[in-house]
Amino acid sequence: MRFFVGVIALAMFLIPVPFVLHTHLGLPWWQLGLAALCVVLPCLAGLLFLTIALGRCLRLHFDASGGRLLRTSRLPFKWHPACIAYAELEPPSLQERSSEDGPYFVIRLGVRGRWPMYLGSFDRREEGVHWLDRVTAQLKA
């Protein structure tokens, strides 16, 4: 999936090539403006897709001995770890979501004063309950 998005990102940088090749300073200002728009917008979209392709998944490390949770960011170019004390965490809960393929389950882990984190995407309730029990046990340890 990342490779596919990366190919799309690189292809987005090829879209402006014909506009650059056929543009010259003798064109009217509005045509130059359109050409500039046709160069800038695909490049911005390419940067977005490149960021998605190179992005890391959210990663959590439970440190029971230190009583904290280490969370790393998803951004590809900036390493942004955040330590969250277990005292700041709300009890985790299992939530059912719906999609075109049917229901699926996620674990909601709330953090006081921040956005909640949603862990996993489980097809069966039993699997979600199993991981909910593991997370709950980790937080109590």
Phi and psi in radians as a Rosetta constraint file:
Dihedral C 1 N 2 CA 2 C 2 CIRCULARHARMONIC -1.129 0.35
Dihedral N 2 CA 2 C 2 N 3 CIRCULARHARMONIC -0.668 0.35
Dihedral C 2 N 3 CA 3 C 3 CIRCULARHARMONIC -1.100 0.35
Dihedral N 3 CA 3 C 3 N 4 CIRCULARHARMONIC -0.760 0.35
Dihedral C 3 N 4 CA 4 C 4 CIRCULARHARMONIC -1.070 0.35
Dihedral N 4 CA 4 C 4 N 5 CIRCULARHARMONIC -0.798 0.35
Dihedral C 4 N 5 CA 5 C 5 CIRCULARHARMONIC -1.151 0.35
Dihedral N 5 CA 5 C 5 N 6 CIRCULARHARMONIC -0.619 0.35
Dihedral C 5 N 6 CA 6 C 6 CIRCULARHARMONIC -1.143 0.35
Dihedral N 6 CA 6 C 6 N 7 CIRCULARHARMONIC -0.673 0.35
Dihedral C 6 N 7 CA 7 C 7 CIRCULARHARMONIC -1.135 0.35
Dihedral N 7 CA 7 C 7 N 8 CIRCULARHARMONIC -0.739 0.35
Dihedral C 7 N 8 CA 8 C 8 CIRCULARHARMONIC -1.062 0.35
Dihedral N 8 CA 8 C 8 N 9 CIRCULARHARMONIC -0.726 0.35
Dihedral C 8 N 9 CA 9 C 9 CIRCULARHARMONIC -1.066 0.35
Dihedral N 9 CA 9 C 9 N 10 CIRCULARHARMONIC -0.796 0.35
Dihedral C 9 N 10 CA 10 C 10 CIRCULARHARMONIC -1.174 0.35
Dihedral N 10 CA 10 C 10 N 11 CIRCULARHARMONIC -0.604 0.35
Dihedral C 10 N 11 CA 11 C 11 CIRCULARHARMONIC -1.173 0.35
Dihedral N 11 CA 11 C 11 N 12 CIRCULARHARMONIC -0.551 0.35
Dihedral C 11 N 12 CA 12 C 12 CIRCULARHARMONIC -1.111 0.35
Dihedral N 12 CA 12 C 12 N 13 CIRCULARHARMONIC -0.513 0.35
Dihedral C 12 N 13 CA 13 C 13 CIRCULARHARMONIC -1.324 0.35
Dihedral N 13 CA 13 C 13 N 14 CIRCULARHARMONIC -0.237 0.35
Dihedral C 13 N 14 CA 14 C 14 CIRCULARHARMONIC -1.520 0.35
Dihedral N 14 CA 14 C 14 N 15 CIRCULARHARMONIC -0.334 0.35
Dihedral C 14 N 15 CA 15 C 15 CIRCULARHARMONIC -1.019 0.35
Dihedral N 15 CA 15 C 15 N 16 CIRCULARHARMONIC -0.736 0.35
Dihedral C 15 N 16 CA 16 C 16 CIRCULARHARMONIC -1.234 0.35
Dihedral N 16 CA 16 C 16 N 17 CIRCULARHARMONIC -0.225 0.35
Dihedral C 16 N 17 CA 17 C 17 CIRCULARHARMONIC -0.975 0.35
Dihedral N 17 CA 17 C 17 N 18 CIRCULARHARMONIC -0.859 0.35
Dihedral C 17 N 18 CA 18 C 18 CIRCULARHARMONIC -1.095 0.35
Dihedral N 18 CA 18 C 18 N 19 CIRCULARHARMONIC -0.587 0.35
Dihedral C 18 N 19 CA 19 C 19 CIRCULARHARMONIC -1.190 0.35
Dihedral N 19 CA 19 C 19 N 20 CIRCULARHARMONIC -0.681 0.35
Dihedral C 19 N 20 CA 20 C 20 CIRCULARHARMONIC -1.204 0.35
Dihedral N 20 CA 20 C 20 N 21 CIRCULARHARMONIC -0.689 0.35
Dihedral C 20 N 21 CA 21 C 21 CIRCULARHARMONIC -1.197 0.35
Dihedral N 21 CA 21 C 21 N 22 CIRCULARHARMONIC -0.558 0.35
Dihedral C 21 N 22 CA 22 C 22 CIRCULARHARMONIC -1.758 0.35
Dihedral N 22 CA 22 C 22 N 23 CIRCULARHARMONIC 0.111 0.35
Dihedral C 22 N 23 CA 23 C 23 CIRCULARHARMONIC -1.789 0.35
Dihedral N 23 CA 23 C 23 N 24 CIRCULARHARMONIC 2.432 0.35
Dihedral C 23 N 24 CA 24 C 24 CIRCULARHARMONIC -2.521 0.35
Dihedral N 24 CA 24 C 24 N 25 CIRCULARHARMONIC 2.911 0.35
Dihedral C 24 N 25 CA 25 C 25 CIRCULARHARMONIC -1.237 0.35
Dihedral N 25 CA 25 C 25 N 26 CIRCULARHARMONIC -0.183 0.35
Dihedral C 25 N 26 CA 26 C 26 CIRCULARHARMONIC -1.397 0.35
Dihedral N 26 CA 26 C 26 N 27 CIRCULARHARMONIC -0.097 0.35
Dihedral C 26 N 27 CA 27 C 27 CIRCULARHARMONIC -1.315 0.35
Dihedral N 27 CA 27 C 27 N 28 CIRCULARHARMONIC 2.706 0.35
Dihedral C 27 N 28 CA 28 C 28 CIRCULARHARMONIC -1.070 0.35
Dihedral N 28 CA 28 C 28 N 29 CIRCULARHARMONIC 2.757 0.35
Dihedral C 28 N 29 CA 29 C 29 CIRCULARHARMONIC -1.072 0.35
Dihedral N 29 CA 29 C 29 N 30 CIRCULARHARMONIC -0.616 0.35
Dihedral C 29 N 30 CA 30 C 30 CIRCULARHARMONIC -1.259 0.35
Dihedral N 30 CA 30 C 30 N 31 CIRCULARHARMONIC -0.525 0.35
Dihedral C 30 N 31 CA 31 C 31 CIRCULARHARMONIC -1.273 0.35
Dihedral N 31 CA 31 C 31 N 32 CIRCULARHARMONIC -0.630 0.35
Dihedral C 31 N 32 CA 32 C 32 CIRCULARHARMONIC -1.136 0.35
Dihedral N 32 CA 32 C 32 N 33 CIRCULARHARMONIC -0.673 0.35
Dihedral C 32 N 33 CA 33 C 33 CIRCULARHARMONIC -1.115 0.35
Dihedral N 33 CA 33 C 33 N 34 CIRCULARHARMONIC -0.748 0.35
Dihedral C 33 N 34 CA 34 C 34 CIRCULARHARMONIC -1.126 0.35
Dihedral N 34 CA 34 C 34 N 35 CIRCULARHARMONIC -0.703 0.35
Dihedral C 34 N 35 CA 35 C 35 CIRCULARHARMONIC -1.117 0.35
Dihedral N 35 CA 35 C 35 N 36 CIRCULARHARMONIC -0.731 0.35
Dihedral C 35 N 36 CA 36 C 36 CIRCULARHARMONIC -1.084 0.35
Dihedral N 36 CA 36 C 36 N 37 CIRCULARHARMONIC -0.710 0.35
Dihedral C 36 N 37 CA 37 C 37 CIRCULARHARMONIC -1.115 0.35
Dihedral N 37 CA 37 C 37 N 38 CIRCULARHARMONIC -0.704 0.35
Dihedral C 37 N 38 CA 38 C 38 CIRCULARHARMONIC -1.257 0.35
Dihedral N 38 CA 38 C 38 N 39 CIRCULARHARMONIC -0.221 0.35
Dihedral C 38 N 39 CA 39 C 39 CIRCULARHARMONIC -1.638 0.35
Dihedral N 39 CA 39 C 39 N 40 CIRCULARHARMONIC -0.764 0.35
Dihedral C 39 N 40 CA 40 C 40 CIRCULARHARMONIC -1.251 0.35
Dihedral N 40 CA 40 C 40 N 41 CIRCULARHARMONIC -0.820 0.35
Dihedral C 40 N 41 CA 41 C 41 CIRCULARHARMONIC -1.088 0.35
Dihedral N 41 CA 41 C 41 N 42 CIRCULARHARMONIC -0.836 0.35
Dihedral C 41 N 42 CA 42 C 42 CIRCULARHARMONIC -1.105 0.35
Dihedral N 42 CA 42 C 42 N 43 CIRCULARHARMONIC -0.584 0.35
Dihedral C 42 N 43 CA 43 C 43 CIRCULARHARMONIC -1.164 0.35
Dihedral N 43 CA 43 C 43 N 44 CIRCULARHARMONIC -0.680 0.35
Dihedral C 43 N 44 CA 44 C 44 CIRCULARHARMONIC -1.148 0.35
Dihedral N 44 CA 44 C 44 N 45 CIRCULARHARMONIC -0.722 0.35
Dihedral C 44 N 45 CA 45 C 45 CIRCULARHARMONIC -1.119 0.35
Dihedral N 45 CA 45 C 45 N 46 CIRCULARHARMONIC -0.673 0.35
Dihedral C 45 N 46 CA 46 C 46 CIRCULARHARMONIC -1.088 0.35
Dihedral N 46 CA 46 C 46 N 47 CIRCULARHARMONIC -0.700 0.35
Dihedral C 46 N 47 CA 47 C 47 CIRCULARHARMONIC -1.118 0.35
Dihedral N 47 CA 47 C 47 N 48 CIRCULARHARMONIC -0.689 0.35
Dihedral C 47 N 48 CA 48 C 48 CIRCULARHARMONIC -1.086 0.35
Dihedral N 48 CA 48 C 48 N 49 CIRCULARHARMONIC -0.849 0.35
Dihedral C 48 N 49 CA 49 C 49 CIRCULARHARMONIC -1.145 0.35
Dihedral N 49 CA 49 C 49 N 50 CIRCULARHARMONIC -0.609 0.35
Dihedral C 49 N 50 CA 50 C 50 CIRCULARHARMONIC -1.153 0.35
Dihedral N 50 CA 50 C 50 N 51 CIRCULARHARMONIC -0.687 0.35
Dihedral C 50 N 51 CA 51 C 51 CIRCULARHARMONIC -1.103 0.35
Dihedral N 51 CA 51 C 51 N 52 CIRCULARHARMONIC -0.718 0.35
Dihedral C 51 N 52 CA 52 C 52 CIRCULARHARMONIC -1.141 0.35
Dihedral N 52 CA 52 C 52 N 53 CIRCULARHARMONIC -0.750 0.35
Dihedral C 52 N 53 CA 53 C 53 CIRCULARHARMONIC -1.149 0.35
Dihedral N 53 CA 53 C 53 N 54 CIRCULARHARMONIC -0.625 0.35
Dihedral C 53 N 54 CA 54 C 54 CIRCULARHARMONIC -1.612 0.35
Dihedral N 54 CA 54 C 54 N 55 CIRCULARHARMONIC -0.089 0.35
Dihedral C 54 N 55 CA 55 C 55 CIRCULARHARMONIC -1.186 0.35
Dihedral N 55 CA 55 C 55 N 56 CIRCULARHARMONIC 2.567 0.35
Dihedral C 55 N 56 CA 56 C 56 CIRCULARHARMONIC -1.629 0.35
Dihedral N 56 CA 56 C 56 N 57 CIRCULARHARMONIC 2.644 0.35
Dihedral C 56 N 57 CA 57 C 57 CIRCULARHARMONIC -1.284 0.35
Dihedral N 57 CA 57 C 57 N 58 CIRCULARHARMONIC 2.723 0.35
Dihedral C 57 N 58 CA 58 C 58 CIRCULARHARMONIC -1.099 0.35
Dihedral N 58 CA 58 C 58 N 59 CIRCULARHARMONIC 2.287 0.35
Dihedral C 58 N 59 CA 59 C 59 CIRCULARHARMONIC -2.211 0.35
Dihedral N 59 CA 59 C 59 N 60 CIRCULARHARMONIC 2.298 0.35
Dihedral C 59 N 60 CA 60 C 60 CIRCULARHARMONIC -2.047 0.35
Dihedral N 60 CA 60 C 60 N 61 CIRCULARHARMONIC 2.407 0.35
Dihedral C 60 N 61 CA 61 C 61 CIRCULARHARMONIC -2.183 0.35
Dihedral N 61 CA 61 C 61 N 62 CIRCULARHARMONIC 2.029 0.35
Dihedral C 61 N 62 CA 62 C 62 CIRCULARHARMONIC -1.482 0.35
Dihedral N 62 CA 62 C 62 N 63 CIRCULARHARMONIC 2.092 0.35
Dihedral C 62 N 63 CA 63 C 63 CIRCULARHARMONIC -1.908 0.35
Dihedral N 63 CA 63 C 63 N 64 CIRCULARHARMONIC 1.557 0.35
Dihedral C 63 N 64 CA 64 C 64 CIRCULARHARMONIC -1.161 0.35
Dihedral N 64 CA 64 C 64 N 65 CIRCULARHARMONIC -0.613 0.35
Dihedral C 64 N 65 CA 65 C 65 CIRCULARHARMONIC -1.185 0.35
Dihedral N 65 CA 65 C 65 N 66 CIRCULARHARMONIC -0.601 0.35
Dihedral C 65 N 66 CA 66 C 66 CIRCULARHARMONIC -1.621 0.35
Dihedral N 66 CA 66 C 66 N 67 CIRCULARHARMONIC -0.151 0.35
Dihedral C 66 N 67 CA 67 C 67 CIRCULARHARMONIC 1.150 0.35
Dihedral N 67 CA 67 C 67 N 68 CIRCULARHARMONIC 0.674 0.35
Dihedral C 67 N 68 CA 68 C 68 CIRCULARHARMONIC -2.524 0.35
Dihedral N 68 CA 68 C 68 N 69 CIRCULARHARMONIC 2.872 0.35
Dihedral C 68 N 69 CA 69 C 69 CIRCULARHARMONIC -2.082 0.35
Dihedral N 69 CA 69 C 69 N 70 CIRCULARHARMONIC 2.212 0.35
Dihedral C 69 N 70 CA 70 C 70 CIRCULARHARMONIC -1.745 0.35
Dihedral N 70 CA 70 C 70 N 71 CIRCULARHARMONIC 2.081 0.35
Dihedral C 70 N 71 CA 71 C 71 CIRCULARHARMONIC -1.995 0.35
Dihedral N 71 CA 71 C 71 N 72 CIRCULARHARMONIC 2.229 0.35
Dihedral C 71 N 72 CA 72 C 72 CIRCULARHARMONIC -1.825 0.35
Dihedral N 72 CA 72 C 72 N 73 CIRCULARHARMONIC 2.610 0.35
Dihedral C 72 N 73 CA 73 C 73 CIRCULARHARMONIC -1.375 0.35
Dihedral N 73 CA 73 C 73 N 74 CIRCULARHARMONIC 3.035 0.35
Dihedral C 73 N 74 CA 74 C 74 CIRCULARHARMONIC -1.687 0.35
Dihedral N 74 CA 74 C 74 N 75 CIRCULARHARMONIC -0.154 0.35
Dihedral C 74 N 75 CA 75 C 75 CIRCULARHARMONIC -1.251 0.35
Dihedral N 75 CA 75 C 75 N 76 CIRCULARHARMONIC 2.429 0.35
Dihedral C 75 N 76 CA 76 C 76 CIRCULARHARMONIC -1.345 0.35
Dihedral N 76 CA 76 C 76 N 77 CIRCULARHARMONIC -0.515 0.35
Dihedral C 76 N 77 CA 77 C 77 CIRCULARHARMONIC -1.803 0.35
Dihedral N 77 CA 77 C 77 N 78 CIRCULARHARMONIC -0.058 0.35
Dihedral C 77 N 78 CA 78 C 78 CIRCULARHARMONIC -2.322 0.35
Dihedral N 78 CA 78 C 78 N 79 CIRCULARHARMONIC 2.076 0.35
Dihedral C 78 N 79 CA 79 C 79 CIRCULARHARMONIC -1.438 0.35
Dihedral N 79 CA 79 C 79 N 80 CIRCULARHARMONIC 2.000 0.35
Dihedral C 79 N 80 CA 80 C 80 CIRCULARHARMONIC -2.249 0.35
Dihedral N 80 CA 80 C 80 N 81 CIRCULARHARMONIC 1.414 0.35
Dihedral C 80 N 81 CA 81 C 81 CIRCULARHARMONIC -1.379 0.35
Dihedral N 81 CA 81 C 81 N 82 CIRCULARHARMONIC 2.561 0.35
Dihedral C 81 N 82 CA 82 C 82 CIRCULARHARMONIC -2.343 0.35
Dihedral N 82 CA 82 C 82 N 83 CIRCULARHARMONIC 2.280 0.35
Dihedral C 82 N 83 CA 83 C 83 CIRCULARHARMONIC -1.672 0.35
Dihedral N 83 CA 83 C 83 N 84 CIRCULARHARMONIC 2.257 0.35
Dihedral C 83 N 84 CA 84 C 84 CIRCULARHARMONIC -2.143 0.35
Dihedral N 84 CA 84 C 84 N 85 CIRCULARHARMONIC 2.151 0.35
Dihedral C 84 N 85 CA 85 C 85 CIRCULARHARMONIC -1.243 0.35
Dihedral N 85 CA 85 C 85 N 86 CIRCULARHARMONIC 2.545 0.35
Dihedral C 85 N 86 CA 86 C 86 CIRCULARHARMONIC -1.030 0.35
Dihedral N 86 CA 86 C 86 N 87 CIRCULARHARMONIC -0.479 0.35
Dihedral C 86 N 87 CA 87 C 87 CIRCULARHARMONIC -1.147 0.35
Dihedral N 87 CA 87 C 87 N 88 CIRCULARHARMONIC -0.440 0.35
Dihedral C 87 N 88 CA 88 C 88 CIRCULARHARMONIC -1.436 0.35
Dihedral N 88 CA 88 C 88 N 89 CIRCULARHARMONIC -0.205 0.35
Dihedral C 88 N 89 CA 89 C 89 CIRCULARHARMONIC -1.515 0.35
Dihedral N 89 CA 89 C 89 N 90 CIRCULARHARMONIC 2.455 0.35
Dihedral C 89 N 90 CA 90 C 90 CIRCULARHARMONIC -1.521 0.35
Dihedral N 90 CA 90 C 90 N 91 CIRCULARHARMONIC 2.770 0.35
Dihedral C 90 N 91 CA 91 C 91 CIRCULARHARMONIC -1.050 0.35
Dihedral N 91 CA 91 C 91 N 92 CIRCULARHARMONIC 2.377 0.35
Dihedral C 91 N 92 CA 92 C 92 CIRCULARHARMONIC -1.229 0.35
Dihedral N 92 CA 92 C 92 N 93 CIRCULARHARMONIC 2.667 0.35
Dihedral C 92 N 93 CA 93 C 93 CIRCULARHARMONIC -2.438 0.35
Dihedral N 93 CA 93 C 93 N 94 CIRCULARHARMONIC 2.705 0.35
Dihedral C 93 N 94 CA 94 C 94 CIRCULARHARMONIC -1.721 0.35
Dihedral N 94 CA 94 C 94 N 95 CIRCULARHARMONIC 2.230 0.35
Dihedral C 94 N 95 CA 95 C 95 CIRCULARHARMONIC -2.106 0.35
Dihedral N 95 CA 95 C 95 N 96 CIRCULARHARMONIC 2.480 0.35
Dihedral C 95 N 96 CA 96 C 96 CIRCULARHARMONIC -1.702 0.35
Dihedral N 96 CA 96 C 96 N 97 CIRCULARHARMONIC 2.319 0.35
Dihedral C 96 N 97 CA 97 C 97 CIRCULARHARMONIC -2.091 0.35
Dihedral N 97 CA 97 C 97 N 98 CIRCULARHARMONIC 2.794 0.35
Dihedral C 97 N 98 CA 98 C 98 CIRCULARHARMONIC -2.068 0.35
Dihedral N 98 CA 98 C 98 N 99 CIRCULARHARMONIC 2.631 0.35
Dihedral C 98 N 99 CA 99 C 99 CIRCULARHARMONIC -2.556 0.35
Dihedral N 99 CA 99 C 99 N 100 CIRCULARHARMONIC 3.139 0.35
Dihedral C 99 N 100 CA 100 C 100 CIRCULARHARMONIC -1.101 0.35
Dihedral N 100 CA 100 C 100 N 101 CIRCULARHARMONIC -0.508 0.35
Dihedral C 100 N 101 CA 101 C 101 CIRCULARHARMONIC -1.538 0.35
Dihedral N 101 CA 101 C 101 N 102 CIRCULARHARMONIC -0.007 0.35
Dihedral C 101 N 102 CA 102 C 102 CIRCULARHARMONIC 2.014 0.35
Dihedral N 102 CA 102 C 102 N 103 CIRCULARHARMONIC -3.082 0.35
Dihedral C 102 N 103 CA 103 C 103 CIRCULARHARMONIC -1.288 0.35
Dihedral N 103 CA 103 C 103 N 104 CIRCULARHARMONIC 2.632 0.35
Dihedral C 103 N 104 CA 104 C 104 CIRCULARHARMONIC -2.482 0.35
Dihedral N 104 CA 104 C 104 N 105 CIRCULARHARMONIC 2.890 0.35
Dihedral C 104 N 105 CA 105 C 105 CIRCULARHARMONIC -2.159 0.35
Dihedral N 105 CA 105 C 105 N 106 CIRCULARHARMONIC 2.489 0.35
Dihedral C 105 N 106 CA 106 C 106 CIRCULARHARMONIC -2.300 0.35
Dihedral N 106 CA 106 C 106 N 107 CIRCULARHARMONIC 2.679 0.35
Dihedral C 106 N 107 CA 107 C 107 CIRCULARHARMONIC -1.714 0.35
Dihedral N 107 CA 107 C 107 N 108 CIRCULARHARMONIC 2.154 0.35
Dihedral C 107 N 108 CA 108 C 108 CIRCULARHARMONIC -1.657 0.35
Dihedral N 108 CA 108 C 108 N 109 CIRCULARHARMONIC 2.149 0.35
Dihedral C 108 N 109 CA 109 C 109 CIRCULARHARMONIC -2.083 0.35
Dihedral N 109 CA 109 C 109 N 110 CIRCULARHARMONIC 1.781 0.35
Dihedral C 109 N 110 CA 110 C 110 CIRCULARHARMONIC -1.427 0.35
Dihedral N 110 CA 110 C 110 N 111 CIRCULARHARMONIC 2.555 0.35
Dihedral C 110 N 111 CA 111 C 111 CIRCULARHARMONIC -2.202 0.35
Dihedral N 111 CA 111 C 111 N 112 CIRCULARHARMONIC 2.206 0.35
Dihedral C 111 N 112 CA 112 C 112 CIRCULARHARMONIC -1.081 0.35
Dihedral N 112 CA 112 C 112 N 113 CIRCULARHARMONIC 2.207 0.35
Dihedral C 112 N 113 CA 113 C 113 CIRCULARHARMONIC 1.435 0.35
Dihedral N 113 CA 113 C 113 N 114 CIRCULARHARMONIC 0.067 0.35
Dihedral C 113 N 114 CA 114 C 114 CIRCULARHARMONIC -2.385 0.35
Dihedral N 114 CA 114 C 114 N 115 CIRCULARHARMONIC 3.027 0.35
Dihedral C 114 N 115 CA 115 C 115 CIRCULARHARMONIC -1.214 0.35
Dihedral N 115 CA 115 C 115 N 116 CIRCULARHARMONIC 2.525 0.35
Dihedral C 115 N 116 CA 116 C 116 CIRCULARHARMONIC -1.239 0.35
Dihedral N 116 CA 116 C 116 N 117 CIRCULARHARMONIC 2.745 0.35
Dihedral C 116 N 117 CA 117 C 117 CIRCULARHARMONIC -1.844 0.35
Dihedral N 117 CA 117 C 117 N 118 CIRCULARHARMONIC 2.456 0.35
Dihedral C 117 N 118 CA 118 C 118 CIRCULARHARMONIC -2.005 0.35
Dihedral N 118 CA 118 C 118 N 119 CIRCULARHARMONIC 2.081 0.35
Dihedral C 118 N 119 CA 119 C 119 CIRCULARHARMONIC -1.839 0.35
Dihedral N 119 CA 119 C 119 N 120 CIRCULARHARMONIC 2.343 0.35
Dihedral C 119 N 120 CA 120 C 120 CIRCULARHARMONIC 1.238 0.35
Dihedral N 120 CA 120 C 120 N 121 CIRCULARHARMONIC 3.051 0.35
Dihedral C 120 N 121 CA 121 C 121 CIRCULARHARMONIC -2.669 0.35
Dihedral N 121 CA 121 C 121 N 122 CIRCULARHARMONIC 1.668 0.35
Dihedral C 121 N 122 CA 122 C 122 CIRCULARHARMONIC -1.783 0.35
Dihedral N 122 CA 122 C 122 N 123 CIRCULARHARMONIC 2.384 0.35
Dihedral C 122 N 123 CA 123 C 123 CIRCULARHARMONIC -1.317 0.35
Dihedral N 123 CA 123 C 123 N 124 CIRCULARHARMONIC -0.628 0.35
Dihedral C 123 N 124 CA 124 C 124 CIRCULARHARMONIC -1.990 0.35
Dihedral N 124 CA 124 C 124 N 125 CIRCULARHARMONIC 2.558 0.35
Dihedral C 124 N 125 CA 125 C 125 CIRCULARHARMONIC -1.064 0.35
Dihedral N 125 CA 125 C 125 N 126 CIRCULARHARMONIC -0.672 0.35
Dihedral C 125 N 126 CA 126 C 126 CIRCULARHARMONIC -1.058 0.35
Dihedral N 126 CA 126 C 126 N 127 CIRCULARHARMONIC -0.714 0.35
Dihedral C 126 N 127 CA 127 C 127 CIRCULARHARMONIC -1.150 0.35
Dihedral N 127 CA 127 C 127 N 128 CIRCULARHARMONIC -0.717 0.35
Dihedral C 127 N 128 CA 128 C 128 CIRCULARHARMONIC -1.120 0.35
Dihedral N 128 CA 128 C 128 N 129 CIRCULARHARMONIC -0.719 0.35
Dihedral C 128 N 129 CA 129 C 129 CIRCULARHARMONIC -1.142 0.35
Dihedral N 129 CA 129 C 129 N 130 CIRCULARHARMONIC -0.682 0.35
Dihedral C 129 N 130 CA 130 C 130 CIRCULARHARMONIC -1.034 0.35
Dihedral N 130 CA 130 C 130 N 131 CIRCULARHARMONIC -0.841 0.35
Dihedral C 130 N 131 CA 131 C 131 CIRCULARHARMONIC -1.254 0.35
Dihedral N 131 CA 131 C 131 N 132 CIRCULARHARMONIC -0.556 0.35
Dihedral C 131 N 132 CA 132 C 132 CIRCULARHARMONIC -1.085 0.35
Dihedral N 132 CA 132 C 132 N 133 CIRCULARHARMONIC -0.747 0.35
Dihedral C 132 N 133 CA 133 C 133 CIRCULARHARMONIC -1.103 0.35
Dihedral N 133 CA 133 C 133 N 134 CIRCULARHARMONIC -0.699 0.35
Dihedral C 133 N 134 CA 134 C 134 CIRCULARHARMONIC -1.120 0.35
Dihedral N 134 CA 134 C 134 N 135 CIRCULARHARMONIC -0.772 0.35
Dihedral C 134 N 135 CA 135 C 135 CIRCULARHARMONIC -1.132 0.35
Dihedral N 135 CA 135 C 135 N 136 CIRCULARHARMONIC -0.762 0.35
Dihedral C 135 N 136 CA 136 C 136 CIRCULARHARMONIC -1.069 0.35
Dihedral N 136 CA 136 C 136 N 137 CIRCULARHARMONIC -0.761 0.35
Dihedral C 136 N 137 CA 137 C 137 CIRCULARHARMONIC -1.118 0.35
Dihedral N 137 CA 137 C 137 N 138 CIRCULARHARMONIC -0.657 0.35
Dihedral C 137 N 138 CA 138 C 138 CIRCULARHARMONIC -1.131 0.35
Dihedral N 138 CA 138 C 138 N 139 CIRCULARHARMONIC -0.686 0.35
Dihedral C 138 N 139 CA 139 C 139 CIRCULARHARMONIC -1.271 0.35
Dihedral N 139 CA 139 C 139 N 140 CIRCULARHARMONIC -0.486 0.35
Dihedral C 139 N 140 CA 140 C 140 CIRCULARHARMONIC -1.419 0.35
Dihedral N 140 CA 140 C 140 N 141 CIRCULARHARMONIC -0.352 0.35
